[in-house]
Amino acid sequence: MLCMLVAFGVHGGRAAAENCGDAGARATIGARVIDGDTFVTEDGGEWRLAGVLAPKRGDGARAPAGAPDEADRNADRPRGSPADAAHGALAAMVVRQPLWLTPVGDTVDRYGRRLAVARDAACRSMAERLLAAGHVRVYPTVVTRMLAPALYAAEASARVPARGLWADGRYRVLRSSDIGALSDAYVVVEDRPVSVITARGGTTLVFGQDPQRDFGVTIAPKVRTLLKTAGSEPAVLVGRQVRVRGWLRRRGGAPVIDLMVAEQLEVVER
């Protein structure tokens, strides 16, 4: 351990000495990974990469035939799945490797895990590397929203050419008409809203002719204010191509995504 920490300081050079430019960063060594976005350090701490979401084994997706499989070959993992590939890619970055961790937020989830921006000895963002390789998707939340611009830029290099999980039917970018009976899934939808409905509880962007059945995006008043400040007032978005992501739920029979932060919505066509 001591040798590895010494090596970390030597090979990291000036960047390592400056905590990758973040005074809040702490040096540690990776021990093992739990899944494609969660890992354990040698001191027993459990960490999740802030701002991204990896495929999970329960998603049931399989990689396209002939796709490269970077995962380890443990018998208890589904070979060839996007979850397997993400697990293997993160393991290559983490296991027995020196890391810089900068905690994001001060809360611990129900599993005892904390969020962090994780960087390798060369100060490269591990989340951005996974995004660029198509192993994870951007997952904006209240505490990670400030990371979204850099994460979206990294994701685009895999999403646009449909590399990695983006080539898998379970994770590809959907049109609103593709949703069908899908529910309880984290999805990315790109389409044009056709109308806006405003009520006391908030605003809904509707992506079809029937608000009772067609896909919609619900926007709380506080989030609407943030969108308006950014020049993306919901009424202005009607007819424009937008990309929205979040947990797809059923509400009154209609599939909906609740916009919890403005960063969940990107305006593709201005």
C-alpha positions in Angstrom: 0.0 0.0 0.0 2.7 2.5 1.0 4.6 1.7 -2.2 1.5 2.4 -4.3 0.8 5.7 -2.5 4.4 6.8 -3.0 4.2 5.8 -6.7 0.9 7.8 -6.9 2.7 10.9 -5.7 5.7 10.4 -8.0 3.9 9.6 -11.2 1.1 12.0 -10.6 3.6 14.8 -10.6 2.4 18.3 -10.2 -1.2 17.4 -10.8 -1.1 14.8 -8.0 0.5 17.3 -5.6 -2.4 19.7 -6.3 -5.1 17.2 -5.8 -6.0 17.4 -9.5 -6.8 21.1 -8.9 -9.4 20.4 -6.3 -8.5 21.1 -2.7 -11.3 18.8 -1.6 -9.9 15.7 -3.3 -8.5 12.8 -1.3 -6.0 10.2 -2.4 -7.0 6.5 -2.1 -6.6 3.1 -3.7 -9.4 1.2 -5.4 -10.3 -2.3 -4.2 -13.2 -3.7 -6.2 -16.3 -2.7 -8.2 -19.9 -3.4 -7.3 -21.3 -2.5 -10.7 -20.6 -0.1 -13.6 -20.8 3.0 -11.5 -20.1 1.9 -8.0 -16.9 0.8 -6.3 -15.2 0.2 -3.0 -11.9 1.7 -1.9 -9.3 -0.1 0.3 -10.5 1.7 3.4 -14.0 0.0 2.9 -15.7 3.2 1.6 -18.4 2.7 -1.0 -18.6 5.3 -3.7 -20.8 6.1 -6.8 -19.6 8.1 -9.7 -21.5 11.4 -9.6 -23.7 12.3 -12.5 -23.8 9.0 -14.4 -25.9 5.8 -14.4 -24.6 2.4 -15.6 -26.7 -0.4 -16.9 -27.8 -2.9 -14.2 -28.0 -6.6 -14.5 -31.8 -6.6 -14.0 -32.3 -4.4 -17.0 -32.3 -7.5 -19.2 -30.5 -6.0 -22.1 -28.0 -7.8 -24.2 -25.2 -6.3 -26.3 -25.5 -6.4 -30.1 -24.1 -9.5 -31.7 -20.4 -9.2 -32.4 -20.0 -6.2 -30.0 -16.7 -6.1 -28.2 -16.9 -7.5 -24.6 -14.5 -5.7 -22.3 -15.8 -7.2 -19.1 -14.2 -9.7 -16.8 -15.3 -13.3 -17.3 -16.7 -14.1 -13.9 -19.2 -16.9 -14.3 -21.9 -15.2 -12.3 -22.1 -12.2 -14.7 -24.1 -12.2 -17.9 -21.5 -12.3 -20.7 -21.8 -9.7 -23.4 -24.4 -7.5 -21.6 -23.9 -3.7 -21.3 -23.9 -4.1 -17.5 -21.1 -6.6 -17.8 -19.1 -4.3 -20.1 -19.5 -1.3 -17.8 -18.5 -3.4 -14.8 -15.3 -4.5 -16.6 -14.4 -1.1 -17.8 -14.7 0.4 -14.3 -12.8 -2.5 -12.8 -9.9 -1.7 -15.1 -9.8 1.9 -13.9 -10.3 1.1 -10.2 -9.0 -2.2 -8.9 -5.6 -1.7 -7.2 -5.4 1.7 -8.9 -4.6 5.1 -7.2 -7.6 7.4 -7.3 -8.5 11.0 -6.5 -12.0 11.3 -5.0 -13.9 14.5 -4.5 -17.1 14.0 -2.6 -20.2 15.5 -4.2 -22.9 16.5 -1.6 -22.8 15.4 2.0 -25.5 12.7 2.0 -25.1 8.9 2.1 -27.7 6.8 0.4 -29.5 3.8 2.0 -26.7 1.5 1.0 -24.1 3.6 2.7 -22.6 5.0 -0.5 -21.4 8.5 -1.2 -21.2 10.4 -4.5 -17.9 11.5 -5.9 -16.0 12.8 -8.8 -13.4 10.1 -9.3 -10.1 10.7 -11.2 -7.2 8.5 -12.0 -3.5 9.3 -11.3 -3.4 11.4 -14.4 -6.4 13.4 -13.2 -8.7 12.0 -15.9 -12.4 11.9 -15.0 -13.5 8.2 -14.8 -17.1 9.2 -15.5 -16.2 11.0 -18.6 -14.0 8.1 -19.8 -16.9 5.7 -19.3 -19.3 8.0 -21.1 -17.0 8.4 -24.1 -16.7 4.7 -24.4 -20.5 4.2 -24.3 -20.7 2.4 -20.9 -22.8 4.8 -18.9 -25.4 7.6 -19.5 -25.5 11.1 -18.0 -27.8 11.1 -14.9 -28.4 14.7 -13.7 -29.7 15.3 -10.2 -30.0 18.2 -7.8 -26.5 17.6 -6.4 -24.8 16.7 -9.7 -26.3 19.2 -12.1 -23.2 21.4 -12.1 -21.3 18.5 -13.7 -23.8 18.1 -16.6 -22.1 20.2 -19.3 -18.8 18.3 -19.2 -20.6 14.9 -18.9 -22.9 15.6 -21.8 -19.9 16.5 -24.0 -18.3 13.2 -23.2 -21.5 11.2 -23.7 -22.0 12.7 -27.1 -18.9 11.1 -28.5 -20.6 7.7 -27.9 -24.2 8.5 -28.3 -24.0 10.2 -31.7 -22.3 7.2 -33.4 -24.4 4.8 -31.3 -21.4 3.1 -29.6 -21.6 0.8 -26.6 -24.9 0.7 -24.8 -26.4 3.2 -27.3 -26.4 0.4 -29.9 -28.5 -1.7 -27.5 -32.3 -1.6 -27.9 -32.8 -1.2 -24.2 -30.7 2.0 -24.0 -30.9 3.6 -27.4 -32.4 7.0 -27.8 -36.1 6.7 -28.2 -38.8 8.6 -30.1 -41.9 9.2 -28.1 -43.7 6.7 -30.4 -41.2 4.0 -29.3 -42.2 4.0 -25.7 -45.2 1.8 -25.9 -45.8 -0.1 -22.6 -42.3 0.7 -21.3 -42.3 1.8 -17.7 -40.1 2.0 -14.6 -37.0 2.5 -16.7 -34.4 5.3 -17.1 -34.7 6.5 -20.7 -33.5 9.1 -23.1 -36.2 10.4 -25.5 -35.6 12.7 -28.4 -38.6 14.2 -30.2 -40.8 17.3 -30.7 -43.4 18.4 -28.2 -46.7 19.3 -29.8 -48.3 21.2 -27.0 -48.0 22.6 -23.5 -50.5 22.2 -20.7 -50.2 24.4 -17.6 -52.0 23.7 -14.4 -51.7 24.7 -10.7 -49.3 21.8 -10.0 -46.9 22.6 -12.9 -46.5 22.4 -16.6 -46.5 19.4 -19.0 -44.9 19.2 -22.4 -47.0 16.8 -24.4 -45.5 14.8 -27.3 -48.7 13.6 -29.0 -52.2 14.5 -29.7 -53.8 12.8 -26.7 -52.5 14.1 -23.3 -54.3 11.3 -21.5 -52.3 8.6 -23.4 -49.2 10.1 -25.0 -45.8 10.7 -23.6 -45.3 13.9 -21.5 -42.7 15.7 -19.5 -43.9 17.3 -16.3 -42.1 20.4 -15.1 -42.4 21.7 -11.6 -42.7 25.5 -11.2 -39.2 25.9 -9.8 -37.7 24.0 -12.7 -39.8 25.9 -15.2 -38.3 29.1 -13.8 -34.8 27.8 -14.4 -35.7 26.8 -18.0 -37.1 30.2 -18.6 -33.9 31.8 -17.4 -31.9 29.6 -19.7 -34.2 30.7 -22.7 -36.0 27.3 -22.8 -39.5 28.4 -21.6 -41.8 25.3 -22.3 -44.0 27.2 -24.7 -41.0 28.1 -26.8 -40.0 24.4 -27.1 -43.2 23.3 -28.9 -42.2 22.0 -32.3 -38.5 22.0 -31.5 -36.4 18.9 -31.2 -35.5 18.3 -27.6 -33.8 15.5 -25.7 -35.1 14.6 -22.3 -34.0 11.9 -19.9 -35.3 10.5 -16.6 -37.3 7.8 -15.0 -40.3 6.8 -17.1 -43.4 6.3 -15.0 -47.1 5.8 -15.7 -49.5 8.4 -14.5 -53.2 8.0 -15.2 -52.2 5.7 -18.0 -49.8 8.1 -19.7 -46.0 7.6 -19.8 -44.3 10.6 -18.1 -40.9 11.8 -17.1 -40.8 14.2 -14.1 -38.2 17.0 -14.7 -36.5 17.3 -11.4 -33.7 19.5 -12.7 -33.4 21.7 -15.8 -30.4 19.7 -16.9 -32.5 16.7 -17.8 -33.7 18.5 -20.9 -31.5 19.5 -23.8 -32.7 21.7 -26.6 -31.4 20.0 -29.8 -32.9 22.4 -32.2 -33.0 26.1 -31.3 
